[in-house]
């Protein structure tokens, strides 16, 4: 399970007692969850700024963190099984980072107001998102152009490019009267083609047809005829379910297409490494910012619920799927005495314009879920 419950409860005589009570209720006899202290420093308390901080939407930071992770999976393509090992925070896996969380004093100085800390984090994540959009747009355009060229050189003979199949020797070139056409013939109709192609129109050169290429369903045949017979030949060929491809042999165009594919393929390889490195670094930054916003929200809501002076214990619980329901019951029982006073504070906060705490699941204790599953597929 990569789901964690970040909760807080008011300190007893000491915060250690709060921790010990929770541990006794959840692990001593029933082993409902793996628990860790979650260290939130003493942030500057100002009630106006606390209420302003609640307007910061945690889901905003989660969505941007998930976007970076998902784009890394898109970029790695065939190596999707390696995505998870690249999703690190401060050089460690996400579970380790969360369970050993320490506030980053250098990035987010606690002497700053809560509002300023929120703004620092918001600006950082917004910048990451803007950079991601620009980098993704450039890389996706390059990748899309390359895929379009690759598609032209693959697929059915009816639609694919023929440039890498045919040779100059397959054509009558620079003739004032003759032209070579390329015709796609179903494999089941090879015999019919050989019997009829010379009579599909007047002025077809006898014995001029050659099989140049085959795929699973069809063959590509050349046939030479006089130019004045082209329209009649195409019409008759269509009636017999033979498809004349619209193709003119042009060495310069074919060379340009091959050079373009080589250039795009080279450019994609050149961009791939730096892009993956950027994604790794900025996923880490986005994830760290998201967890700090979670910590900030826990601090803010704990002060609102439990009052001043600041005295609460933040705790990180990792339940299993089987124990979730029971763990919720145990926690509700352990902290139900907090409900009436907490509810009154939250009810008053509900009247603040723009503040919608009802979107967050409400329990007698402060609760936020942290889900480390940031990908839309299983790796």
C-alpha positions in Angstrom: 0.0 0.0 0.0 1.3 3.4 -0.9 -1.4 5.2 1.0 -0.6 7.1 4.2 -2.8 8.9 6.7 -1.3 12.2 8.0 -3.1 13.0 11.2 -2.6 15.2 14.2 -4.0 15.2 17.8 -3.6 17.7 20.6 -0.7 17.2 23.0 -1.5 15.7 26.4 0.9 16.8 29.1 3.5 16.2 26.4 3.3 15.4 22.7 5.1 12.1 23.5 2.1 11.0 25.5 -0.1 11.7 22.5 2.2 9.6 20.4 2.3 6.8 22.9 -1.5 6.6 23.2 -1.9 6.4 19.4 0.8 3.7 19.3 -0.9 1.7 22.0 -4.3 1.9 20.3 -3.0 1.0 16.8 0.0 -1.3 17.2 0.4 -2.9 20.6 -2.3 -5.6 20.3 -3.8 -5.3 16.8 -1.0 -4.1 14.4 -3.4 -1.9 12.4 -0.7 0.4 10.8 2.9 1.2 10.6 3.4 4.6 12.3 5.9 7.4 12.2 6.2 10.7 13.9 5.8 13.5 11.3 8.0 16.5 12.3 6.4 19.9 11.7 8.5 22.8 13.0 7.0 25.7 15.0 5.8 28.0 12.3 4.9 31.7 12.8 1.3 31.9 14.0 -0.9 34.8 12.9 -4.6 34.0 12.7 -5.4 36.1 9.7 -2.5 34.5 7.8 -3.6 31.1 9.0 -7.0 31.5 7.5 -5.4 32.8 4.2 -3.2 29.8 4.2 -6.2 27.5 4.2 -7.2 28.9 0.8 -4.2 27.1 -0.7 -5.6 24.0 -2.4 -3.6 20.9 -1.7 -5.1 19.2 -4.8 -3.4 21.8 -7.0 0.0 20.7 -5.9 -0.9 17.0 -6.1 -2.1 17.4 -9.7 1.1 19.1 -10.8 3.2 16.5 -9.1 1.2 13.7 -10.7 1.5 15.5 -14.1 5.4 15.4 -13.9 5.3 11.7 -12.9 2.9 10.8 -15.7 4.9 12.7 -18.3 8.1 10.9 -17.3 6.2 7.6 -17.9 5.2 8.9 -21.4 8.8 9.9 -22.2 10.3 6.6 -21.0 7.9 4.7 -23.3 9.4 1.2 -23.6 11.1 1.5 -20.2 7.9 2.1 -18.2 9.0 -0.5 -15.7 11.8 1.8 -14.8 9.6 4.8 -14.1 9.2 4.1 -10.4 12.9 3.9 -9.7 13.2 7.4 -11.2 10.5 8.9 -9.0 12.6 10.0 -6.1 12.5 12.8 -3.6 15.8 14.2 -2.4 17.5 11.1 -3.8 15.4 8.5 -1.8 12.1 6.6 -2.6 8.9 8.4 -1.8 7.9 6.2 1.1 11.3 6.8 2.8 11.1 10.5 2.2 7.6 10.7 3.8 8.3 8.5 6.7 11.5 10.4 7.5 10.1 13.9 6.6 12.1 16.9 7.8 11.1 20.4 7.0 13.5 22.0 4.5 14.6 25.1 6.4 16.7 26.4 3.5 13.9 26.4 0.9 11.1 27.3 3.2 12.4 29.4 6.2 10.2 29.1 9.2 10.9 32.7 10.2 8.7 33.6 7.2 5.0 34.0 7.6 2.7 31.1 6.6 1.4 33.2 3.7 5.0 33.8 2.4 5.8 30.2 2.7 2.7 29.3 0.8 3.6 31.8 -1.9 7.2 30.5 -2.2 5.9 27.0 -2.7 3.1 28.1 -5.1 5.6 30.1 -7.3 8.0 27.2 -7.4 5.3 24.7 -8.5 3.9 27.1 -11.0 7.3 27.6 -12.5 7.8 23.9 -12.8 4.5 23.5 -14.5 5.2 26.3 -17.0 8.6 24.8 -17.8 7.0 21.3 -18.2 4.5 22.7 -20.7 7.3 24.3 -22.8 9.6 21.2 -22.7 6.7 18.8 -23.3 5.4 20.8 -26.2 8.8 20.8 -27.9 9.5 17.1 -27.3 6.0 16.0 -28.3 6.2 18.0 -31.6 9.5 16.3 -32.4 8.2 12.9 -31.4 4.9 13.4 -33.3 6.7 14.4 -36.5 9.0 11.3 -36.2 6.0 9.0 -35.6 4.2 10.5 -38.7 7.3 9.7 -40.8 7.6 6.2 -39.3 3.9 5.5 -40.0 4.4 6.5 -43.6 7.1 3.8 -43.8 5.0 1.1 -42.2 1.6 -0.5 -42.6 -0.3 -1.6 -45.6 1.1 -1.3 -49.2 -2.1 0.6 -49.9 -1.0 3.5 -47.7 2.6 3.3 -46.7 5.5 5.2 -48.3 7.1 3.3 -51.2 10.4 5.3 -51.1 12.4 2.6 -49.3 10.9 -0.2 -51.4 11.5 0.8 -55.0 14.8 1.5 -56.9 15.6 3.7 -59.8 16.0 0.6 -62.0 12.3 -0.3 -61.4 11.1 2.6 -63.5 11.2 3.9 -67.1 12.4 7.5 -66.5 12.8 10.5 -68.7 10.7 9.0 -71.5 8.5 11.2 -73.6 5.8 8.5 -74.1 6.2 5.7 -71.5 5.5 5.7 -67.7 5.9 3.0 -65.0 3.0 2.6 -62.6 3.0 0.8 -59.3 0.0 -1.4 -58.6 -1.0 -3.1 -55.3 -2.5 -6.6 -56.0 -4.0 -8.9 -53.3 -2.1 -12.1 -52.9 -5.2 -14.0 -53.8 -5.3 -12.2 -57.2 -1.7 -12.7 -58.4 -2.8 -15.1 -61.1 -5.6 -12.8 -62.3 -3.1 -9.9 -62.5 -0.7 -11.9 -64.6 -3.4 -13.0 -66.9 -5.1 -9.6 -67.3 -2.7 -6.6 -66.8 -1.6 -6.5 -70.4 -5.3 -6.2 -71.5 -6.5 -3.7 -68.9 -5.8 -0.9 -71.5 -4.4 -0.4 -74.9 -0.7 0.3 -75.1 0.5 -1.7 -72.1 4.0 -2.9 -72.7 3.9 -6.7 -72.8 5.8 -8.6 -70.0 6.6 -5.3 -68.3 5.2 -6.3 -64.9 7.5 -7.3 -62.0 6.8 -8.1 -58.4 8.9 -5.6 -56.4 7.7 -6.2 -52.8 5.2 -8.3 -50.7 3.7 -7.9 -47.3 1.3 -10.3 -45.5 -1.7 -9.4 -47.7 -0.6 -7.9 -51.0 2.2 -7.5 -53.6 3.5 -4.4 -55.2 3.8 -4.8 -59.0 5.3 -2.4 -61.6 3.8 -2.1 -65.0 4.9 0.1 -68.0 2.5 1.6 -70.5 2.1 4.6 -72.7 1.1 7.8 -70.9 -2.1 8.3 -73.0 -3.4 5.0 -71.6 -3.0 6.0 -67.9 -6.7 7.0 -67.2 -8.1 3.9 -68.9 -5.7 1.6 -67.2 -6.5 3.0 -63.7 -10.2 2.7 -64.4 -10.0 -0.9 -65.5 -7.6 -1.8 -62.7 -10.0 -0.4 -60.1 -12.8 -2.6 -61.6 -10.6 -5.6 -61.1 -9.7 -4.6 -57.5 -6.1 -3.7 -58.3 -5.0 -0.4 -56.7 -2.7 1.9 -58.7 -0.6 3.9 -56.2 -0.1 7.6 -56.9 3.7 7.6 -56.9 6.4 9.4 -58.9 10.0 8.4 -58.6 11.9 11.5 -57.3 15.4 10.8 -55.9 15.7 14.3 -54.3 12.4 14.0 -52.4 13.2 10.5 -51.3 16.6 11.5 -50.1 15.1 14.5 -48.2 12.6 12.3 -46.4 15.3 9.9 -45.3 17.5 12.8 -44.1 14.5 14.3 -42.2 13.8 11.0 -40.5 17.5 10.7 -39.5 17.5 14.3 -38.2 14.3 13.8 -36.2 15.6 10.5 -34.7 18.9 12.1 -33.8 17.2 15.2 -32.2 14.9 13.0 -30.2 17.8 11.0 -28.8 19.7 14.2 -28.0 16.7 15.7 -26.1 15.7 12.4 -24.3 18.6 12.4 -21.8 18.4 16.0 -20.7 14.6 15.8 -20.5 14.6 12.7 -18.3 17.1 14.4 -16.0 15.0 17.5 -15.8 11.9 15.4 -15.0 13.7 13.6 -12.2 14.9 16.8 -10.6 11.6 18.6 -10.9 9.5 15.7 -9.9 11.5 15.6 -6.7 11.0 19.4 -6.3 7.2 19.1 -7.0 6.8 16.2 -4.6 8.7 17.8 -1.8 6.6 21.0 -2.3 3.4 19.0 -2.1 4.4 17.2 1.1 5.4 20.6 2.6 2.0 22.0 1.7 0.4 18.9 3.4 2.5 19.7 6.5 1.5 23.4 6.3 -2.2 22.4 6.1 -1.9 20.1 9.1 -0.2 22.8 11.1 -2.9 25.4 10.2 -5.8 23.1 10.8 -4.3 21.9 14.1 -4.0 25.4 15.4 -7.6 26.2 14.3 -9.0 23.0 16.0 -6.8 22.7 19.1 -6.0 26.4 19.7 -3.0 28.3 21.0 -0.4 27.9 22.2 0.7 25.4 19.5 0.6 22.0 21.1 -0.1 19.0 18.8 1.5 15.8 17.5 1.5 15.1 13.8 1.6 11.4 13.0 1.9 9.4 9.8 0.1 6.1 9.6 0.4 3.5 6.9 -2.5 1.1 7.0 -3.0 -2.0 4.9 -6.2 -2.4 2.8 -7.5 -5.0 5.3 -7.0 -2.8 8.4 -8.3 0.5 7.1 -11.9 0.1 8.3 -10.8 -1.1 11.8 -8.1 1.6 12.0 -10.7 4.3 11.3 -12.9 2.9 14.0 -10.0 2.8 16.6 -9.0 6.4 15.8 -12.5 7.7 15.9 -12.9 6.1 19.3 -9.6 7.4 20.5 -10.3 11.0 19.5 -14.1 11.3 19.6 -13.9 13.6 22.7 -12.3 16.2 20.4 -15.3 16.4 18.1 -17.5 19.0 19.7 -14.9 21.7 20.2 -13.3 21.0 16.8 -16.7 21.0 15.0 -17.5 24.5 16.4 -14.2 25.9 15.1 -14.6 24.3 11.7 -18.2 25.5 11.5 -17.1 29.1 12.1 -14.4 28.6 9.4 -17.0 27.4 6.9 -18.4 31.0 6.7 -15.1 32.3 5.3 -15.7 33.2 1.6 -13.8 30.9 -0.7 -13.0 28.4 2.0 -14.5 25.0 1.5 -13.4 22.5 4.2 -16.3 20.2 3.3 -14.3 18.8 0.4 -11.9 17.3 2.9 -13.1 14.2 4.8 -13.9 15.3 8.3 -12.9 13.4 11.5 -12.6 14.3 15.1 -8.8 14.6 14.5 -7.0 16.4 11.7 -6.6 14.1 8.7 -5.1 14.2 5.3 -4.5 11.4 2.9 -1.2 11.0 1.1 -1.3 8.7 -1.9 2.1 7.9 -3.4 0.5 6.1 -6.4 1.1 8.9 -8.9 0.9 6.9 -12.1 -2.2 5.9 -14.1 -0.8 2.4 -14.8 0.8 -0.3 -12.7 4.5 -0.6 -13.2 
